[in-house]
Amino acid sequence: MTSPGHGPAAWREILHRRVVTVAVLLALWAAGIEARLVVLQVVRHADLAARAERQQMRTQPLPPKRGDILDRHGRILATSVDADSIVAVPTEVGDARLAVQKICDALADCTPKEQQNLVDRLNQPRAFAYVRRQVAQDQAQRVAALNLDGIGTVKESKRFYPNRELAAHLLGWVGVDNKGLDGLESAYDAQIKGKAGTVLVHTDARRHAFSRFERPPTSGSTVELTIDEYLQHVTERELHAGVVENRAGGGSAIILNPHTGEILAMANEPTFNPNAFRDFDDSERRNRAVQDLYEPGSTFKVVTVSAALEEKVMTPETMIDTHPGRIQVAPGRVVKENENHDYGVISLANVIAMSSNIGAIKIGFRLGTDRLSRFVSLFGFGHQVSPDFPGESSGIVWSPTKWNDGALASVSMGYQVGVTPLQIVGAVGSVANGGEYIEPRVIRAVYRNGVRYAVTPKVVRRTISADTAALMTGIMEGVVDSERGTARAAKIPGYTIAGKTGTASKLVNGHYSHSDYNASFVGFLPSRSPAVAIVVVIDSPHGPNRYFGGTVAAPIFKKIAEPTLRYLGVGPSINPPAPILVARRDDTPSPASATPPNDPVVSLIADGPPGTVPDLRGMSAREAVRALVKLGVNARVAGDGVVVSQEPAPGLPLEPGSVCRLTLERSPRRAGRAGAP
């Protein structure tokens, strides 16, 4: 007999309850799992997927290598070298503050501010962060020896300038992110920097890399400059010496090929080292040659006189009365000659040679505002002249509608107009090459994928005719060669030089200073077949040579020009050495036989039949040499004064390329006129 509560019915009820309990528990467990899966797969899917990707895949940038910058002969001016950078994976760094303390102890030069900033960066949930970029090799080794979790080093490309200060203002500099920040590095950054690459690293749960995928960077283009490393060195050396000697505030100098527009050298003082550009202030890093404006003073008279000759309102022999050495140009405004000179009645040519302000003003008044302003623009003033300098100043030229008599007078003698040294040498270069304005440039070629793409000269416009340019050349020769010229200190034995001095008071607090001046000289040589045009501008000289362009800038011009001529192999234009004669075979055609018989040689000298040696007796050395150069004859000069004899004699057949020997003496007839206009 079965007792109550222990029968089959009771056992089934207990089993049922247990099954139900287990089923409920299983249902709750399944529901929990499902809920968790929903949270993981739906709610937190994006966050978890990103975290997994960060833990298992690391993408690091591969910076490109910047292209080299070369001089015109392939010598390296700027290149890129490998440097170590310390990097971190903040999500893998445990105690950020402790890690930073150890890193800074190894670096040995962290500031408290840098240390705190680094702690803040490593506390952020990021997959990559820089600790310190482009460190010294010993610093990188000390940090690596710490073997800290999440801290490592990578190789980066660092810009290096092997010649330190050489052409620093022209080249500019590059930041730690491989981006050009100034100069050509900035202007041509898109071409030089190349394209970045990437590296993708897959790791397992223990952070061990098991695969690596790389997209390599593309190197940048190599840029070849028109700059010549040696001429750049000479220009910087002599400019620095001149600034120091004259106790000046700074200066600029440029060497330009007037036939191609190529800049062979561009120097500024003070200068800086682009390898450590942060150690210098903005005034030292500023490219004065293309950015700083100054009133050019008398060098601008080249524009005024060129306009008068081109418009045929005057000739070189036109006489101009500058007496009594002052002129009223506007009510209450009187302009005086430098040093209160009274030159009296002088020719237009002597206005340039003697740098007469009164003469320039009267020439400007004869031209008028419309014509003078047109030539100011033609010669490149008031706008940028080169595409290679995005930071180039356009200069300051007033609208002709705002010119009154006072403004016309000021511009005629080089005041009330702001220019750059580059604009001045470009303008005078157009006189040197026969009247064409050729765009100044510093890029000679670009190399892409091993192919050289050359930059060709660009003739922008014609400024003056070839005849006017020839007249201006003769007039500007008087600045250096004439006894009354203002730049006799620029004279180089054996060479004819055409140039112009400039001395201009600086505008300080709205008033012209009586102690601070800009002294300048611009010229080209040899004047009849120019190889180079050179400008020198010195800011605020206070040395023994005072402040005049002829005593401060002209000697620096000479010290730059002499080694330049030797380096370029330019022979003397006065008393050249006898040519080396080489025997030729009888069947070799001579130059004469190559000339068509119907093309006669016409003499440019009026006193003699065409094709004969002119009579040079009674001429000055400069006049005689100029006449011979026009005929293609070399001159050998002995003595001083005027020509008293010549060999070959006048009237003999003219042979281009031959030598004419001139004997000069001081004659009473000409000696009495030595000081005449």
C-alpha positions as CSV (number, residue, x, y, z in Angstrom):
1,M,0.0,0.0,0.0
2,T,1.4,3.4,-1.0
3,S,1.5,6.2,1.5
4,P,0.0,9.6,0.6
5,G,2.4,12.0,-1.2
6,H,4.6,9.3,-2.4
7,G,2.6,7.8,-5.2
8,P,3.2,8.1,-8.9
9,A,1.2,11.3,-9.2
10,A,3.4,13.1,-6.7
11,W,6.6,11.9,-8.4
12,R,5.3,13.2,-11.8
13,E,4.4,16.6,-10.3
14,I,7.9,17.0,-8.8
15,L,9.5,16.0,-12.1
16,H,7.3,18.4,-13.9
17,R,8.2,21.3,-11.6
18,R,11.9,20.5,-12.1
19,V,11.6,20.3,-15.8
20,V,9.7,23.6,-15.9
21,T,12.4,25.2,-13.7
22,V,15.2,24.0,-15.9
23,A,13.3,25.1,-19.0
24,V,12.8,28.6,-17.5
25,L,16.4,28.8,-16.5
26,L,17.4,27.6,-20.0
27,A,15.1,30.2,-21.6
28,L,16.4,33.0,-19.4
29,W,20.0,31.9,-20.2
30,A,19.2,31.9,-23.9
31,A,17.5,35.2,-23.7
32,G,20.5,36.7,-21.9
33,I,22.8,35.3,-24.5
34,E,20.6,36.7,-27.2
35,A,20.5,40.1,-25.5
36,R,24.2,40.1,-25.1
37,L,24.7,39.2,-28.8
38,V,22.3,42.0,-29.8
39,V,24.3,44.5,-27.7
40,L,27.6,43.3,-29.2
41,Q,26.4,42.8,-32.8
42,V,24.1,45.7,-33.1
43,V,24.4,48.3,-30.3
44,R,28.2,48.2,-29.9
45,H,29.1,46.8,-33.3
46,A,30.8,49.9,-34.7
47,D,32.8,50.7,-31.6
48,L,34.0,47.1,-31.2
49,A,34.8,46.7,-34.9
50,A,36.9,49.9,-34.7
51,R,38.6,48.7,-31.6
52,A,39.4,45.4,-33.1
53,E,40.8,47.1,-36.2
54,R,43.0,49.3,-34.1
55,Q,44.3,46.3,-32.2
56,Q,44.8,44.1,-35.2
57,M,45.6,46.6,-38.0
58,R,47.9,49.6,-37.9
59,T,48.2,52.1,-40.7
60,Q,51.2,54.3,-40.7
61,P,52.0,57.1,-43.2
62,L,55.2,56.8,-45.3
63,P,56.3,60.4,-46.0
64,P,57.8,60.9,-49.5
65,K,61.3,62.1,-50.1
66,R,61.6,65.6,-51.4
67,G,63.4,66.2,-54.6
68,D,66.8,67.8,-54.6
69,I,67.5,71.4,-55.5
70,L,70.6,71.8,-57.6
71,D,72.6,74.7,-59.0
72,R,73.1,75.2,-62.7
73,H,76.0,72.7,-62.7
74,G,74.2,70.0,-60.8
75,R,75.8,70.8,-57.4
76,I,73.4,70.1,-54.5
77,L,72.0,73.1,-52.7
78,A,69.2,71.2,-50.8
79,T,68.6,67.5,-50.3
80,S,66.8,65.0,-48.0
81,V,68.4,62.7,-45.4
82,D,66.9,60.0,-43.1
83,A,66.2,61.0,-39.5
84,D,64.7,59.1,-36.5
85,S,61.3,60.2,-35.1
86,I,59.9,58.8,-31.8
87,V,56.3,57.6,-32.1
88,A,53.7,56.1,-29.8
89,V,50.6,54.0,-29.9
90,P,48.7,55.6,-27.0
91,T,46.3,52.7,-26.5
92,E,49.2,50.4,-25.7
93,V,50.9,52.8,-23.3
94,G,50.1,51.9,-19.7
95,D,51.0,54.7,-17.3
96,A,51.4,57.7,-19.6
97,R,53.0,59.9,-17.0
98,L,55.6,57.4,-16.0
99,A,56.4,56.7,-19.7
100,V,56.8,60.3,-20.4
101,Q,59.1,60.8,-17.5
102,K,61.4,58.1,-18.7
103,I,61.3,59.4,-22.3
104,C,62.1,63.0,-21.2
105,D,65.0,61.7,-19.0
106,A,66.4,59.9,-22.1
107,L,65.9,63.0,-24.4
108,A,67.4,65.3,-21.7
109,D,65.9,68.5,-23.1
110,C,62.2,68.4,-22.4
111,T,60.5,71.5,-21.0
112,P,57.8,71.2,-18.4
113,K,55.2,72.4,-20.9
114,E,56.3,69.9,-23.5
115,Q,56.2,67.1,-20.9
116,Q,52.7,67.9,-19.9
117,N,51.5,68.2,-23.6
118,L,53.0,64.7,-24.2
119,V,51.2,63.2,-21.2
120,D,47.9,64.6,-22.6
121,R,48.6,63.1,-26.0
122,L,49.4,59.7,-24.7
123,N,46.3,59.6,-22.6
124,Q,44.1,60.0,-25.6
125,P,42.6,56.8,-27.2
126,R,44.5,57.1,-30.4
127,A,46.3,54.6,-32.6
128,F,49.2,56.8,-33.4
129,A,51.0,59.9,-32.1
130,Y,54.3,61.6,-32.5
131,V,56.4,61.9,-29.4
132,R,59.3,63.9,-30.9
133,R,60.1,64.2,-34.6
134,Q,63.6,64.2,-36.2
135,V,65.7,63.7,-33.1
136,A,69.4,63.2,-32.9
137,Q,70.7,59.7,-33.4
138,D,71.9,59.3,-29.8
139,Q,68.5,60.5,-28.4
140,A,66.7,57.9,-30.6
141,Q,69.0,55.1,-29.3
142,R,68.5,56.1,-25.6
143,V,64.7,56.0,-26.0
144,A,64.8,52.7,-27.9
145,A,66.9,51.2,-25.1
146,L,64.0,51.9,-22.6
147,N,61.9,49.2,-24.4
148,L,58.7,50.9,-23.4
149,D,55.3,49.4,-24.5
150,G,53.7,51.4,-27.2
151,I,56.9,53.5,-27.9
152,G,59.0,53.1,-30.9
153,T,60.9,54.9,-33.7
154,V,60.3,55.4,-37.4
155,K,62.5,56.7,-40.2
156,E,61.5,60.0,-41.7
157,S,62.9,62.3,-44.4
158,K,64.6,65.5,-43.1
159,R,65.6,68.4,-45.3
160,F,69.3,69.2,-45.2
161,Y,71.2,72.2,-46.7
162,P,74.9,71.2,-47.1
163,N,76.1,74.7,-47.7
164,R,74.4,76.2,-44.6
165,E,73.7,79.9,-45.3
166,L,74.4,79.7,-49.0
167,A,71.4,81.0,-51.0
168,A,69.3,80.6,-47.8
169,H,66.8,83.3,-48.6
170,L,66.3,81.9,-52.1
171,L,65.9,78.3,-51.1
172,G,63.7,78.9,-48.0
173,W,63.2,76.0,-45.5
174,V,61.0,73.0,-44.7
175,G,59.0,72.1,-41.6
176,V,59.1,68.8,-39.7
177,D,56.0,67.7,-41.6
178,N,58.0,67.8,-44.9
179,K,56.2,70.9,-46.1
180,G,58.0,73.8,-47.7
181,L,57.4,76.9,-45.6
182,D,59.3,79.7,-47.5
183,G,61.4,80.4,-50.6
184,L,61.5,78.0,-53.4
185,E,60.8,75.2,-51.0
186,S,57.3,76.7,-50.6
187,A,56.8,78.1,-54.1
188,Y,57.4,74.7,-55.7
189,D,56.3,72.5,-52.8
190,A,53.8,70.7,-55.0
191,Q,56.5,69.6,-57.4
192,I,59.3,68.9,-54.9
193,K,57.5,67.1,-52.0
194,G,56.2,64.0,-53.9
195,K,53.3,61.8,-52.8
196,A,53.0,60.1,-49.4
197,G,52.7,56.3,-49.1
198,T,51.2,54.0,-46.4
199,V,52.0,50.8,-44.6
200,L,49.3,48.5,-43.2
201,V,50.4,46.0,-40.5
202,H,48.2,43.1,-39.3
203,T,48.9,41.8,-35.7
204,D,47.6,38.9,-33.6
205,A,46.2,39.0,-30.1
206,R,49.7,39.3,-28.7
207,R,50.6,42.2,-30.9
208,H,52.9,40.2,-33.1
209,A,52.9,41.3,-36.8
210,F,52.0,38.5,-39.2
211,S,51.5,40.5,-42.4
212,R,52.5,43.9,-43.9
213,F,51.1,45.7,-46.9
214,E,53.0,48.7,-48.3
215,R,52.2,51.4,-50.8
216,P,55.5,53.1,-51.3
217,P,55.8,56.9,-51.5
218,T,56.7,58.7,-54.7
219,S,59.8,61.0,-54.6
220,G,59.4,64.6,-55.6
221,S,60.8,66.3,-58.7
222,T,64.4,67.6,-58.7
223,V,64.7,71.3,-59.5
224,E,67.7,72.8,-61.2
225,L,68.3,76.5,-60.6
226,T,69.9,79.2,-62.7
227,I,72.1,79.9,-59.6
228,D,75.8,79.3,-59.9
229,E,77.1,78.0,-56.5
230,Y,80.5,79.8,-56.9
231,L,79.0,83.1,-58.0
232,Q,76.5,82.9,-55.2
233,H,79.4,82.4,-52.7
234,V,81.3,85.4,-54.2
235,T,78.2,87.6,-54.0
236,E,77.4,86.7,-50.4
237,R,81.1,87.1,-49.4
238,E,81.5,90.6,-50.9
239,L,78.1,91.8,-49.8
240,H,78.8,90.7,-46.2
241,A,82.2,92.4,-46.2
242,G,80.6,95.6,-47.7
243,V,77.9,95.7,-45.1
244,V,80.4,95.2,-42.2
245,E,82.8,97.8,-43.6
246,N,80.1,100.4,-44.0
247,R,78.4,99.5,-40.7
248,A,75.1,99.1,-42.6
249,G,71.8,97.7,-41.5
250,G,71.8,95.2,-44.4
251,G,71.8,94.9,-48.1
252,S,71.1,92.9,-51.3
253,A,73.0,92.0,-54.4
254,I,71.9,90.2,-57.6
255,I,73.8,89.0,-60.7
256,L,71.5,88.6,-63.8
257,N,72.2,87.4,-67.3
258,P,70.4,90.2,-69.3
259,H,70.0,88.1,-72.4
260,T,68.2,85.1,-70.8
261,G,66.8,86.6,-67.5
262,E,68.7,83.9,-65.5
263,I,69.6,84.9,-62.0
264,L,73.1,83.7,-61.4
265,A,73.3,84.9,-57.8
266,M,70.9,86.5,-55.2
267,A,72.3,87.5,-51.8
268,N,70.9,89.2,-48.8
269,E,72.5,90.4,-45.6
270,P,71.8,89.6,-42.8
271,T,71.4,85.9,-43.5
272,F,70.5,82.7,-41.7
273,N,71.0,78.9,-41.6
274,P,67.9,77.1,-43.0
275,N,69.0,73.9,-41.1
276,A,68.1,75.7,-37.9
277,F,65.7,78.4,-39.2
278,R,63.9,78.6,-35.9
279,D,67.0,80.1,-34.3
280,F,66.6,83.3,-36.5
281,D,64.0,86.0,-36.5
282,D,61.9,87.2,-39.4
283,S,64.1,90.1,-40.3
284,E,67.1,87.7,-40.9
285,R,65.0,85.3,-42.9
286,R,63.4,87.9,-45.1
287,N,64.4,87.9,-48.8
288,R,65.2,91.6,-49.1
289,A,66.0,91.3,-52.8
290,V,62.4,90.6,-53.8
291,Q,60.4,91.6,-50.7
292,D,61.8,94.9,-49.4
293,L,60.8,98.1,-51.0
294,Y,63.0,101.2,-51.2
295,E,63.0,104.5,-53.1
296,P,65.7,104.0,-55.7
297,G,66.9,107.5,-56.1
298,S,69.1,108.2,-59.0
299,T,69.2,104.7,-60.4
300,F,65.7,105.4,-61.5
301,K,66.9,108.2,-63.8
302,V,67.7,105.5,-66.3
303,V,64.0,105.2,-66.9
304,T,63.5,108.9,-67.1
305,V,66.3,109.5,-69.7
306,S,65.4,106.3,-71.6
307,A,61.8,107.6,-72.0
308,A,63.1,111.0,-73.2
309,L,65.3,109.5,-75.8
310,E,62.7,107.0,-77.0
311,E,60.1,109.7,-77.3
312,K,62.6,111.9,-79.1
313,V,61.9,114.9,-76.9
314,M,65.7,115.2,-76.3
315,T,69.0,113.8,-77.5
316,P,72.2,113.0,-75.5
317,E,73.5,116.4,-76.6
318,T,70.5,118.5,-75.4
319,M,71.7,121.1,-73.0
320,I,69.8,121.6,-69.7
321,D,70.2,124.5,-67.4
322,T,70.4,123.3,-63.8
323,H,71.5,126.7,-62.4
324,P,71.3,127.6,-59.5
325,G,71.2,124.0,-58.2
326,R,67.6,124.2,-57.0
327,I,64.1,124.2,-58.4
328,Q,60.7,124.9,-57.1
329,V,58.4,122.0,-58.1
330,A,55.3,122.9,-56.1
331,P,54.2,125.6,-53.8
332,G,56.4,125.5,-50.8
333,R,58.6,122.7,-52.1
334,V,62.1,123.3,-53.4
335,V,64.4,120.4,-54.6
336,K,68.2,120.8,-54.4
337,E,71.1,119.0,-56.0
338,N,73.0,116.5,-53.8
339,E,75.5,118.3,-51.6
340,N,74.1,121.6,-52.9
341,H,76.0,121.5,-56.2
342,D,75.4,123.9,-59.0
343,Y,76.2,122.1,-62.2
344,G,75.2,125.0,-64.5
345,V,74.3,124.1,-68.1
346,I,75.0,120.4,-68.8
347,S,74.0,117.9,-71.5
348,L,71.4,115.2,-71.0
349,A,74.3,112.7,-71.0
350,N,75.9,114.5,-68.1
351,V,72.6,114.5,-66.2
352,I,73.2,110.8,-65.8
353,A,77.0,110.9,-65.4
354,M,76.8,113.6,-62.7
355,S,73.4,112.5,-61.3
356,S,71.7,115.8,-61.5
357,N,68.4,116.0,-59.7
358,I,67.4,119.3,-61.3
359,G,68.3,117.9,-64.8
360,A,66.2,114.8,-64.2
361,I,63.2,116.9,-63.0
362,K,63.4,119.1,-66.1
363,I,63.6,116.0,-68.3
364,G,60.5,114.6,-66.5
365,F,58.6,117.9,-67.0
366,R,59.4,117.8,-70.7
367,L,58.1,114.2,-70.9
368,G,54.9,114.8,-68.9
369,T,53.0,112.4,-66.7
370,D,51.4,110.2,-69.4
371,R,54.6,109.4,-71.2
372,L,56.8,108.9,-68.1
373,S,54.2,106.8,-66.3
374,R,53.9,104.6,-69.4
375,F,57.7,103.9,-69.4
376,V,57.7,103.3,-65.6
377,S,55.2,100.4,-66.3
378,L,57.1,99.2,-69.4
379,F,60.3,98.8,-67.3
380,G,58.5,96.5,-64.9
381,F,57.7,98.8,-61.9
382,G,54.4,98.5,-60.1
383,H,53.9,94.8,-60.6
384,Q,55.6,91.5,-60.0
385,V,58.2,90.6,-62.5
386,S,59.0,86.9,-61.8
387,P,56.8,83.9,-61.4
388,D,59.4,82.2,-59.2
389,F,58.8,84.4,-56.1
390,P,55.2,84.3,-54.9
391,G,56.2,86.5,-52.0
392,E,57.6,89.1,-54.4
393,S,56.5,92.7,-53.7
394,S,54.8,94.5,-56.6
395,G,56.3,97.8,-55.6
396,I,54.5,101.1,-55.2
397,V,53.7,103.3,-58.2
398,W,51.0,105.9,-57.9
399,S,48.2,106.0,-60.5
400,P,49.0,108.7,-63.1
401,T,45.7,110.4,-62.2
402,K,47.2,111.2,-58.8
403,W,50.4,112.8,-60.2
404,N,50.8,116.5,-59.7
405,D,53.9,118.5,-60.5
406,G,55.5,117.5,-57.3
407,A,54.9,113.8,-57.9
408,L,56.2,114.1,-61.4
409,A,59.3,115.7,-60.2
410,S,59.8,113.1,-57.5
411,V,59.4,110.1,-59.8
412,S,61.7,111.7,-62.4
413,M,64.6,111.5,-59.9
414,G,63.6,108.2,-58.2
415,Y,61.5,109.3,-55.3
416,Q,57.8,108.7,-54.5
417,V,58.1,105.2,-56.1
418,G,58.8,101.9,-54.2
419,V,60.9,99.3,-56.0
420,T,62.8,96.1,-55.3
421,P,66.4,95.3,-56.2
422,L,65.0,92.6,-58.6
423,Q,62.9,95.2,-60.4
424,I,65.9,97.5,-60.8
425,V,68.3,94.9,-62.2
426,G,65.5,93.6,-64.5
427,A,64.9,97.1,-65.9
428,V,68.6,97.9,-66.5
429,G,69.0,94.4,-68.0
430,S,66.5,95.4,-70.7
431,V,68.9,98.3,-71.6
432,A,71.8,95.9,-71.6
433,N,70.2,93.5,-74.1
434,G,69.1,96.0,-76.6
435,G,65.6,97.0,-75.2
436,E,63.8,93.8,-74.5
437,Y,62.3,93.1,-71.0
438,I,63.1,89.4,-70.3
439,E,61.4,87.8,-67.4
440,P,63.9,87.3,-64.5
441,R,63.8,83.7,-63.3
442,V,65.6,81.3,-61.1
443,I,64.2,77.9,-62.3
444,R,66.4,76.5,-65.1
445,A,64.8,73.0,-65.4
446,V,62.7,70.4,-63.6
447,Y,63.4,66.7,-63.6
448,R,60.4,64.4,-63.5
449,N,60.8,60.6,-63.8
450,G,64.3,61.1,-65.2
451,V,63.2,63.5,-67.9
452,R,64.6,67.0,-67.9
453,Y,62.1,69.8,-68.7
454,A,64.0,73.0,-69.4
455,V,62.6,76.5,-68.8
456,T,63.1,78.8,-71.8
457,P,63.6,82.6,-71.6
458,K,60.5,84.7,-71.9
459,V,60.6,88.0,-73.6
460,V,57.7,89.9,-72.0
461,R,57.8,93.1,-74.1
462,R,60.0,95.8,-75.6
463,T,60.8,98.7,-73.4
464,I,62.9,100.8,-75.8
465,S,64.3,100.5,-79.3
466,A,67.7,99.0,-79.9
467,D,68.9,102.5,-81.0
468,T,67.8,104.0,-77.7
469,A,69.4,101.2,-75.8
470,A,72.7,101.9,-77.6
471,L,72.5,105.6,-76.7
472,M,71.7,104.8,-73.1
473,T,74.6,102.4,-72.9
474,G,77.0,105.2,-74.1
475,I,75.5,107.6,-71.6
476,M,75.7,105.2,-68.7
477,E,79.4,104.4,-69.6
478,G,80.1,108.0,-68.6
479,V,79.0,107.3,-65.0
480,V,82.0,105.0,-64.6
481,D,84.5,106.2,-67.2
482,S,84.0,110.0,-67.2
483,E,86.1,112.2,-65.0
484,R,82.8,113.7,-63.7
485,G,81.1,110.4,-63.3
486,T,79.7,109.3,-59.9
487,A,80.9,105.7,-60.0
488,R,84.6,105.8,-60.8
489,A,85.1,103.4,-57.9
490,A,83.4,100.7,-60.0
491,K,85.9,100.9,-62.8
492,I,87.7,97.7,-63.8
493,P,90.8,98.0,-65.9
494,G,90.3,96.5,-69.3
495,Y,86.5,96.6,-69.3
496,T,83.9,99.2,-70.3
497,I,81.1,99.4,-67.7
498,A,77.7,101.1,-68.0
499,G,75.9,101.9,-64.8
500,K,74.1,104.3,-62.5
501,T,74.5,105.2,-58.9
502,G,71.7,105.9,-56.5
503,T,71.6,107.7,-53.1
504,A,68.1,108.1,-51.5
505,S,67.1,109.3,-48.1
506,K,65.0,106.8,-46.2
507,L,61.5,107.7,-45.1
508,V,61.4,107.4,-41.3
509,N,58.2,108.2,-39.4
510,G,56.8,110.1,-42.4
511,H,59.9,112.3,-42.9
512,Y,63.0,111.9,-44.9
513,S,66.0,111.1,-42.7
514,H,69.2,113.1,-42.7
515,S,71.2,110.1,-41.4
516,D,69.8,107.0,-43.0
517,Y,70.1,106.4,-46.7
518,N,69.8,103.6,-49.3
519,A,73.0,103.5,-51.3
520,S,72.9,101.6,-54.6
521,F,74.7,100.9,-57.9
522,V,73.4,99.0,-60.9
523,G,75.4,98.3,-64.0
524,F,76.3,95.8,-66.8
525,L,79.6,94.8,-68.3
526,P,81.3,94.6,-70.7
527,S,79.0,97.4,-71.7
528,R,79.0,96.7,-75.4
529,S,78.6,93.0,-75.1
530,P,77.2,92.4,-71.6
531,A,77.7,89.2,-69.9
532,V,76.0,90.2,-66.6
533,A,74.0,92.9,-65.0
534,I,74.6,93.5,-61.3
535,V,72.8,95.5,-58.7
536,V,74.0,96.3,-55.1
537,V,71.7,98.0,-52.6
538,I,73.1,98.9,-49.1
539,D,70.7,99.8,-46.3
540,S,71.6,102.6,-43.9
541,P,75.4,102.7,-44.3
542,H,77.3,104.7,-41.5
543,G,80.9,103.8,-42.3
544,P,83.9,105.7,-43.5
545,N,82.6,105.8,-47.1
546,R,79.7,107.9,-46.0
547,Y,76.4,107.0,-47.6
548,F,76.7,107.6,-51.4
549,G,76.0,105.0,-54.0
550,G,79.3,105.8,-55.7
551,T,81.4,105.3,-52.6
552,V,79.5,102.5,-50.8
553,A,77.8,100.3,-53.4
554,A,80.0,100.8,-56.5
555,P,83.1,99.3,-54.8
556,I,81.1,96.2,-53.8
557,F,79.9,96.0,-57.4
558,K,83.5,95.9,-58.5
559,K,84.5,93.2,-56.0
560,I,81.6,91.1,-57.2
561,A,82.1,91.8,-61.0
562,E,85.9,91.1,-61.1
563,P,85.8,87.4,-60.1
564,T,82.6,87.0,-62.0
565,L,84.3,88.0,-65.3
566,R,87.2,85.7,-64.6
567,Y,84.9,82.8,-63.7
568,L,82.8,83.3,-66.9
569,G,85.9,83.7,-69.0
570,V,85.0,87.1,-70.3
571,G,88.0,88.8,-71.8
572,P,88.8,92.5,-71.7
573,S,87.0,94.8,-74.0
574,I,89.8,97.4,-73.8
575,N,93.4,96.4,-74.8
576,P,92.4,92.7,-75.3
577,P,95.2,90.2,-75.7
578,A,96.3,89.4,-79.2
579,P,94.3,86.5,-80.7
580,I,95.9,83.1,-81.2
581,L,96.4,82.6,-84.9
582,V,95.8,79.1,-86.3
583,A,96.9,78.1,-89.7
584,R,94.0,77.0,-91.9
585,R,93.9,74.7,-94.9
586,D,93.6,76.3,-98.3
587,D,90.3,74.6,-98.9
588,T,88.7,76.0,-95.7
589,P,86.4,78.8,-96.6
590,S,87.2,82.1,-94.9
591,P,84.5,84.2,-93.2
592,A,84.9,86.8,-96.0
593,S,84.0,84.2,-98.7
594,A,81.0,83.2,-96.7
595,T,79.6,86.7,-96.8
596,P,77.4,87.4,-99.8
597,P,79.1,89.9,-102.1
598,N,76.0,92.1,-102.3
599,D,76.0,92.8,-98.6
600,P,78.5,95.6,-98.1
601,V,80.0,96.4,-94.7
602,V,78.8,99.9,-93.8
603,S,80.9,102.0,-91.3
604,L,79.0,103.5,-88.4
605,I,81.5,106.4,-88.3
606,A,80.6,109.3,-90.6
607,D,84.2,110.5,-91.3
608,G,85.4,107.8,-93.6
609,P,84.4,105.7,-96.6
610,P,82.6,102.5,-95.7
611,G,84.9,99.6,-95.0
612,T,87.9,101.7,-93.9
613,V,89.4,102.6,-90.6
614,P,87.9,105.8,-89.3
615,D,89.9,108.8,-88.1
616,L,89.8,108.7,-84.3
617,R,92.3,111.5,-83.6
618,G,91.0,114.1,-81.2
619,M,88.5,111.7,-79.6
620,S,88.6,110.7,-75.9
621,A,89.5,107.1,-75.1
622,R,85.8,106.3,-74.4
623,E,84.6,107.7,-77.7
624,A,87.3,106.0,-79.7
625,V,86.8,102.6,-78.1
626,R,83.0,102.9,-78.6
627,A,83.5,103.6,-82.3
628,L,85.9,100.7,-82.7
629,V,83.6,98.3,-80.9
630,K,80.7,99.2,-83.2
631,L,82.9,98.2,-86.1
632,G,84.0,94.9,-84.5
633,V,87.6,96.1,-84.0
634,N,89.5,95.5,-80.8
635,A,91.2,98.5,-79.1
636,R,94.6,98.8,-77.4
637,V,95.0,102.1,-75.6
638,A,98.2,103.7,-74.3
639,G,98.3,107.0,-72.4
640,D,95.7,109.5,-71.2
641,G,93.8,112.3,-72.7
642,V,92.8,112.3,-76.4
643,V,93.9,110.2,-79.4
644,V,96.9,111.7,-81.1
645,S,97.8,108.8,-83.3
646,Q,96.4,105.5,-84.4
647,E,97.6,102.3,-86.1
648,P,96.2,101.3,-88.7
649,A,96.0,104.8,-90.1
650,P,92.7,106.3,-91.1
651,G,91.4,105.3,-94.5
652,L,93.1,101.9,-94.6
653,P,90.9,98.8,-95.3
654,L,88.9,97.7,-92.2
655,E,89.4,94.2,-91.0
656,P,86.8,93.1,-88.4
657,G,88.4,91.3,-85.4
658,S,91.7,93.2,-86.0
659,V,93.4,95.4,-83.4
660,C,93.7,99.2,-83.5
661,R,96.4,100.7,-81.4
662,L,95.6,104.2,-80.0
663,T,98.1,106.6,-78.4
664,L,96.6,109.2,-76.1
665,E,98.1,112.4,-74.8
666,R,96.9,115.4,-72.9
667,S,96.5,118.2,-75.5
668,P,96.1,121.8,-74.4
669,R,93.0,122.1,-76.7
670,R,91.1,119.3,-75.0
671,A,92.7,119.6,-71.5
672,G,91.0,123.0,-71.1
673,R,87.6,121.3,-71.7
674,A,88.1,118.5,-69.3
675,G,85.6,119.9,-66.8
676,A,83.2,121.2,-69.4
677,P,79.7,119.7,-69.6
